[in-house]
Amino acid sequence: QREWIMKEKSAINRKFLAQLVDLQWDFMKGVSLDGSDMRIHLDELLSKMSSIIASFTDLLASASFSESLLCKLVATMAFSTLTASNQGKLCSTKGLSAKRSKDPIWNEGFIMTNQALAFSFVLRFCTVLANHFYGHMTKRENKPNASSLINIRSLTPLLLGSSFITSIYEGSDWFHGLVFYRNDESSGDSMSSENNSIRNLCTTSQIDFSQSTAKISEHLSEFRKGLSQQFESVSFRDVKEYSEYYGFFPFHSFLTRNGGADSRGVNDIKPSEYVTIEEAINTLSSEKLASGSKSSDLETTIKVCLLLANATQKGFSTDEYDVAATSIEAKLSQALLFQSILDETKPNKNRSNNSIARGEKSSPTTIRNELFQLFREVLLANPTLSLEQDVIGRTWKYCFYGHIKQLRCQITLKKETGEFAIASAAKGSDVVPDNLEQELLSFSNSAIPLYNDLIDQYTKMLSPLSQTSNTKASQDDSDDKAEQAIIMILYRMHI
């Protein structure tokens, strides 16, 4: 059975990788904005991007990819971003000017649009990595240290991806789509409606990634304060996992052998298995970092320092964004992560009988509360999508029924032990020790107002739609779907 499961898992992984490679080729060919050629249409591309992100979220939660493979995926997407719509070839600002001088009809907006689309996918991919890292980091310890972060496989690819994103924000002579990521409204006034939809996608992707990295930075604030001054001068040369990417063009602005950072020139120093004389002198003359610590802890600390440094760079600040603008898709991605954490923390018969009922720090109570808020926002924002994604069913299963089932198991175990028999004989009543039955009753009663509130909100949403359908003979398809979704979800809520 284990062998069969591994084969199925491998088949799913291969299918995902094939879809991801196919998407990168779509980026390199470019998108058909008017449907007049054989390139992929914009709507089809957006659908494919969302599907791949959803699949990646599930696979990452189930630990389907190694750290090395995740880095290779980030490298592949970085290359596709810089070569989008140009058949895998780089095109600098001078190259755009040269093409325009040769062909006055040629429109550089085609490259700009496609690069912006490809970059938005990088942002969404790295947002999933950031959410995965944040979820596992908060699950392990309230005050993280290097040892608690070692085995989180999303850290290394997240650092690589965020460094590439930082290099784009700082300005690259090979990326021309930043106009879609500017916040000034004037840049969007002259765009077509189709370009405005692309700009909205880019802005949303940027907001989601900025918020995900901001959460990590905030959670690691105490970790950063406890570091010595020795860690202020760390560089990417201290990250051994990136050794094979020296000389790879998309990363040349931060992966350089000579320590330089030129985002507009090619690094002409080829990677070598031997250090240069300058590097050897610097290494021998500098003090050892965190002497006495484990090498793995040291490497993790360096990665975290570099990641936090990226989070303070241009384009990562959330001050200029509306926090409420987080996309529904991002909320669902975060919900999937919380679900996977709750699945991993299910108790078994060997665990302490009272850890869940007493609400200790290691209990999933906080995760359930945050998950409910995410589901509630999605339910109220988009009933149709909520019905398709079975949000109300997942709300019941993960936010309420899971805990109710755990409490019932605890009660049953108490009744089957001698401890319960002694307590019952002493008290002369059928009372479970530690008031687990009272905890079960209290938790069930606390869920009722939450459901009543959702039912009231959905009833209010249904009333305007019903009035519209009475006044108009023909109703829009979207209104029909929304009304049907609200009715079905209300039905499920009452059950």
LINBEL-V875259 format. One record per helix or strand. SS is the DSSP state (H for helix, E for strand). FROM is the first residue (numbers start at 1). TO is the last residue. Records with the same first field share a line. If there is no record, write none. Layout:
SS = FROM-TO, FROM-TO
This chain:
H = 2-29, 42-61, 67-82, 93-102, 109-140, 146-149, 154-170, 178-181, 186-189, 193-219, 221-225, 229-233, 236-238, 240-245, 249-251, 277-285, 295-311, 323-325, 328-344, 365-381, 383-388, 391-416, 418-427, 433-471, 477-494
E = 31-32, 40-41
